[in-house]
Amino acid sequence: MEIAQHDNLIREALFAGLRLVEGIDRADFQARYRVDPVGFRPEICTKLRQNKLVTITPERLALTHRGLLVSNAIFLQLF
């Protein structure tokens, strides 16, 4: 698979997973796409965490309530 195709699949999975209240299971995501969802765009995840828009635990990446309210803007940053 081309790198660009693989990156697009990751972006789509991030978009779909972050739409869920429970967010993304990091281990499942890594097993499927060979990259940790936080590691795909670490600088953006760090910024979002600092702004309290996402929660990052060893198990999950999820939008906070505040993050859900501005999710479309967050998704634009990930793309």
C-alpha angles and dihedrals in degrees: 000000000000118000091239091053091048091050090050091052090051092050092049091049091049091049093049096042096048090053087067118086090228091050125204127337101227097206093050091046092050092048091052102040102023092236134086109245090232091050094054092074103003096167091055093045090051091050092047091049092049089052090049093242096122137028118219120195129162087262106037149027112205141158116251120230088265090048092052089056091057098030096130091059090048092051091052089056091052092052 
